Amino acid sequence: MHNGKKLWSIFGPLIVACLLVVLLFSLPISKKHSAAIEHKAAVSLSPVVFKNQSIKQQALSDKHTHYVPFFGSSELRRMDRFHPSVMAARYHNYTPFLFGSRGTQSLPQFFNINSMETQMTNNKAVYIISPQWFTKQGVQPPAFKYYNGELANLNWLKTANPHSPYDRYVAKRLVTMLGNDGTVSSYAKKIAAGKALSSFDMGIIRFRLNLLVHEDVIFSGFQLNNNYGKHILPNVAKLPKHYNYNRLYDDAMSEAARQTDNNRFGIQNNFYTKRVKHNLAKTKGSQRNFDYTRSPEYGDLEVVLNQFKNTNSNVLFIIPPVNAKWEAYTGMDMDMYYRSVEKIKFQLRQQGFNHVLDLSHDGNKPGFMEDTIHIGWAGWVKVDKAANDFISTKQPQPHYQINRKFLSPEWANLNPTTDNLQKFKQQLH
């Protein structure tokens, strides 16, 4: 008895604390994030916002502020005064909610979009899709894990259909990203093999989701970057009071000229000095063997398109350019680059995704690029105009014709010559 009391005095408080934590995260909870948190989250580009759900679901359901999801990757971090978030704050009747950083390619974006299924239904979105995503390996596992957490994975597994080729594809890719260990991976293996999860599996998933949703609601508002205060608000005042596309484009060109005058590539001065100048000799010819025409990314894009079809989302796709002067120096095969762009557009348009802004040939225009691969200044002005025209104008109802052949290794590895694309097209019908 004495020993029992002693053990309880040691472990009792810990046991009680654990039970209280479980109880706290099991009880129903309702917490509304403030409008200030929504504004901050919309441009924070935080991985917490990306892989969790409470703030983004609330914002995209907001009846007072018209948030529109902008999906992309690292270009969204280039927040000069012509960035879409700044322009929208000054001129437009919507607010971009940004989802993108380095590594947020189509597969992590799929899980992100899946977690906002209700909010995406019958609504518009902008999706910036970079040919540079389409490398031999596609998204890297460390990047995927950084932006995609257990909450998003379990949320998808809860409704994954083992009879769907799209869900089996996602499950296989999930195992590739996570490895063979862990509960999520074991569940994904079952789906990939065409087997349904057991009632016990579903019970564990629902229990874990309940804890994770509570954790997200309680803590997600405390881990936001203050891009809104640092980059958006200060830049709004620098724009002309009234919108005029030609004036804004000219202003952007002038701004770019001032900020790119220490190098021959049209790269922003500070970026060139810190990131390029000291490694310039090493980078000459370094991209001559790059290939974006064969990649698992094409299959990952396909599951995103299928998700947009499921939610009947009307989407503007933007294909950004690369810095033409830089690519000439580093030896990139631009014929390869343009063929990869044609392959992306083929995959979109053959399935009814007809809103495509192809900027791939604009990389040689002055002031269009901020650095070696990212849009800036004049490029943002053009992107903003296209996005505003799409969002602010009533669009025809989309009619998507999703085709599972775009999930195949044959498509992922197809060399997109004109003849090969025509032959593949014949297989679709």
Buried (B, 14 or more C-beta within 10 A) or exposed (E): EEEEEEEEEEEEEEEEEEEEEEEEBEEEEEEEBEEEBBBBBBBBBBBBBBBBBBBBBBBBEBEEBBBBBBBBBBBBBBBBBBBBBBBBBBBBEBBBBBBBBEBBBBBBBBBBBBBBBEBBEEBBBBBBBBBBBBBEEBBEEEBBBBBBBBBBBBBBBBEBEBEBBBBBBBBBBBBBBBEEEEBBBBBBBBBBEBEEBEEEBBEBBEBBBBBBBBBBBBEBBEEBBEBBEEBBEEBBEEBEEEBEEEEBBBBBBEBBEEBBEEBEBBBBEEBBEEEBEEEEEEBEEEBEEBBBBBBBBBBBBBBBBBBBBBBBBBBBBBBBBBBBBBBEBBBBBBEBBBBBBBBBBBBBEBBEBBBBBBBBEBBBBEBBBBBBBBBBBBBBBBBBBBBBEBBEEEBEEBEBEBBEEBBBEEBBEBEBEEEBBEEBEEEEE
